[in-house]
Amino acid sequence: MIDDRYRSPYTFEKKVLIVGSGMTAKQVSDYPYQQKDWCILTCNHGWKATPHWKYAVMSTGVERPEPGPGQTVLPTAEKILCYFGGHNECGFSMMMVASYWSLLNLEPKVIGYLGADMIYTPDANGDTHFYGIGADIKKGEPDPDKMVREHNIKKDPNFLHNIYMRFRNTAAKYDCKVYNFAKIEETRLPYPKEHPEGKLYGV
C-alpha cells in the first residue's frame, strides 16, 4: 500500500512524456503528443520547449513558468525520492525526481524522454541546451557529471548508468515501460530507443 504522504491525488495518465533541457527537447514539436493523449511533464527549463506541458518540476533558482489552465508547477517533488530509497539510491538529479514522481503519482504504462540524453557538445552557435548555453555548463560542469563527482562514493564507473537503470527496473515493477524518444545516435540515457507510436509498449 502506498503511503499517502508521498502520493498526491493527481489524475492517472496512461502515457507520460518527460521533457528535459537537452537539445532533443526541440523534438517535442515533431509529434502531436497532446493530441495523442500524452501527458507532458517538463524538468527544469523543459517547459520552454512546449506550451503543452501539464506538470513542471524544477530545481530551486530555475526560472519558473506562469501556469495556464490545466497546468501545475509542482511545489516540491523531491520528497518522492524518500519513498523509493532516497537520493543515494535514486540519484541527485531533478530528472530522477520527475521520473519517480510521475511513476508514483500518475501511474503510467509508458514513460518517454526527450532532452535527457546528457550530451553537451556545442552546436554551430555554441549552444549546449535547446535554449542556449546551460547554466551548469556556464559553471564549468554538466549536472550529471557533477552528480558523479560528488556522490559516487564507491567510485563505480557505471554510477550514472546504474542510477538510470534503477529507475527503469523500478518502473517495470509498476508495469511501466521506459523509452528514449530522441532521434539522435549519441546518448548517455540507457533506455531503448522508440517512437511514440511504437508497438513495443503495448498501449
C-alpha distance (Angstrom), angle and dihedral (degrees) to the residues before:
residue distance angle dihedral
M1 . . .
I2 3.80 . .
D3 3.79 116.1 .
D4 3.82 106.4 -120.2
R5 3.80 90.2 -141.8
Y6 3.79 87.5 74.5
R7 3.78 100.4 37.8
S8 3.79 129.0 67.6
P9 3.81 127.9 -158.9
Y10 3.80 97.7 -102.5
T11 3.80 124.1 149.5
F12 3.78 114.3 -91.6
E13 3.80 114.1 -112.1
K14 3.79 124.5 -159.1
K15 3.82 94.7 -157.0
V16 3.80 126.4 30.9
L17 3.80 127.5 -173.2
I18 3.81 115.2 -162.4
V19 3.80 113.8 -158.2
G20 3.79 120.4 -162.7
S21 3.80 132.1 -178.1
G22 3.80 100.4 -92.2
M23 3.79 123.8 114.3
T24 3.79 94.4 -94.4
A25 3.81 90.7 63.5
K26 3.81 84.1 88.9
Q27 3.80 88.3 67.4
V28 3.81 89.2 73.3
S29 3.81 85.9 88.3
D30 3.82 92.5 56.3
Y31 3.80 93.2 76.9
P32 3.83 132.4 35.5
Y33 3.79 95.7 -115.8
Q34 3.79 96.0 162.6
Q35 3.80 93.6 48.9
K36 3.81 89.5 48.6
D37 3.82 91.8 55.7
W38 3.78 98.2 -104.3
C39 3.79 114.8 151.4
I40 3.80 107.5 -137.5
L41 3.80 118.0 -146.9
T42 3.80 116.5 -178.3
C43 3.79 128.4 -153.8
N44 3.82 121.5 -147.1
H45 3.84 108.3 -42.6
G46 3.80 92.5 -0.2
W47 3.81 91.0 103.5
K48 3.79 88.4 71.5
A49 3.80 89.8 65.6
T50 3.81 95.8 64.0
P51 3.80 138.5 16.5
H52 3.81 89.8 -149.3
W53 3.79 99.5 76.5
K54 3.79 118.9 130.0
Y55 3.81 100.2 -169.3
A56 3.80 131.3 24.5
V57 3.78 127.0 -165.7
M58 3.79 123.0 -176.9
S59 3.76 146.2 164.6
T60 3.78 121.7 -99.7
G61 3.79 110.4 -82.4
V62 3.79 96.7 24.9
E63 3.79 115.1 126.6
R64 3.79 107.9 -94.7
P65 3.80 125.3 -143.0
E66 3.76 124.8 -126.5
P67 3.82 102.8 -115.8
G68 3.77 119.5 -129.7
P69 3.81 129.0 -160.3
G70 3.79 111.2 -41.4
Q71 3.81 93.6 10.2
T72 3.81 126.3 116.9
V73 3.79 129.9 -167.7
L74 3.77 102.3 -154.6
P75 3.82 110.1 -124.8
T76 3.80 95.9 -144.7
A77 3.77 124.1 -19.4
E78 3.80 101.1 169.7
K79 3.80 93.1 93.9
I80 3.79 86.4 70.9
L81 3.81 88.2 76.8
C82 3.80 89.6 65.5
Y83 3.79 88.3 68.1
F84 3.80 91.7 53.4
G85 3.81 98.6 45.1
G86 3.80 105.0 -74.8
H87 3.79 134.3 -92.8
N88 3.79 95.7 -54.2
E89 3.80 90.5 60.7
C90 3.82 100.3 32.4
G91 3.79 100.0 37.7
F92 3.79 135.7 -110.8
S93 3.78 96.0 -90.6
M94 3.79 134.8 113.0
M95 3.80 87.5 -141.6
M96 3.78 88.6 62.5
V97 3.80 90.1 46.1
A98 3.81 89.2 53.6
S99 3.79 91.1 46.4
Y100 3.78 97.9 49.8
W101 3.80 91.6 40.9
S102 3.80 90.4 54.5
L103 3.78 92.8 47.0
L104 3.78 94.7 52.5
N105 3.79 101.6 35.3
L106 3.80 103.6 34.2
E107 3.83 99.5 30.7
P108 3.82 95.2 -150.9
K109 3.77 126.1 -175.6
V110 3.79 91.6 -142.1
I111 3.81 135.5 22.8
G112 3.79 120.7 -164.7
Y113 3.81 127.3 -169.7
L114 3.79 135.7 -146.7
G115 3.80 126.2 173.9
A116 3.80 91.8 20.6
D117 3.81 102.4 103.1
M118 3.82 95.0 109.5
I119 3.81 92.2 -137.2
Y120 3.79 114.2 139.0
T121 3.79 104.7 178.5
P122 3.84 105.6 142.7
D123 3.78 116.9 -115.5
A124 3.81 125.2 -136.0
N125 3.80 89.8 -73.7
G126 3.79 93.4 48.7
D127 3.81 92.5 -108.4
T128 3.80 119.2 145.4
H129 3.82 97.8 -176.7
F130 3.79 131.3 40.8
Y131 3.82 90.4 -102.8
G132 3.80 97.6 44.6
I133 3.80 133.4 -82.3
G134 3.78 110.3 -4.3
A135 3.79 119.3 -116.3
D136 3.81 89.3 -126.3
I137 3.81 91.2 52.2
K138 3.79 89.9 51.6
K139 3.80 87.1 57.1
G140 3.79 89.0 53.5
E141 3.81 103.5 -106.4
P142 3.82 135.9 66.7
D143 3.79 113.3 -118.2
P144 3.84 95.5 -117.8
D145 3.81 90.7 53.1
K146 3.79 90.3 47.1
M147 3.79 89.1 52.6
V148 3.80 90.5 52.6
R149 3.80 92.7 47.5
E150 3.81 96.2 46.9
H151 3.79 102.7 35.0
N152 3.79 108.0 27.9
I153 3.78 92.1 100.3
K154 3.80 94.3 163.9
K155 3.82 91.9 49.3
D156 3.78 90.6 -124.5
P157 3.85 107.9 179.4
N158 3.82 88.5 -150.4
F159 3.80 95.2 47.8
L160 3.81 97.2 122.8
H161 3.80 93.4 42.4
N162 3.79 91.4 49.5
I163 3.80 93.4 49.5
Y164 3.80 90.8 55.9
M165 3.78 94.4 41.3
R166 3.78 90.0 51.6
F167 3.78 87.9 61.1
R168 3.79 92.1 48.6
N169 3.79 90.7 50.8
T170 3.80 91.1 47.2
A171 3.81 90.7 49.6
A172 3.80 89.4 52.8
K173 3.80 89.1 59.6
Y174 3.80 87.1 57.8
D175 3.82 90.8 50.2
C176 3.80 90.2 -108.7
K177 3.81 124.4 133.7
V178 3.80 123.3 -149.7
Y179 3.80 128.4 -147.7
N180 3.78 143.6 171.7
F181 3.80 110.7 -126.7
A182 3.82 95.4 -176.0
K183 3.80 114.8 123.5
I184 3.79 97.8 -140.1
E185 3.78 132.5 99.3
E186 3.79 99.8 -140.7
T187 3.80 113.3 72.2
R188 3.77 141.7 137.1
L189 3.79 92.8 -156.5
P190 3.82 102.6 107.6
Y191 3.79 97.9 -149.4
P192 3.81 127.1 112.3
K193 3.78 115.8 -94.0
E194 3.78 114.6 -113.1
H195 3.80 142.4 160.0
P196 3.82 117.7 -121.5
E197 3.79 88.5 -114.9
G198 3.78 93.5 48.6
K199 3.78 118.1 131.1
L200 3.80 98.4 -140.3
Y201 3.78 95.5 91.5
G202 3.78 94.9 48.3
V203 3.80 101.0 -136.1
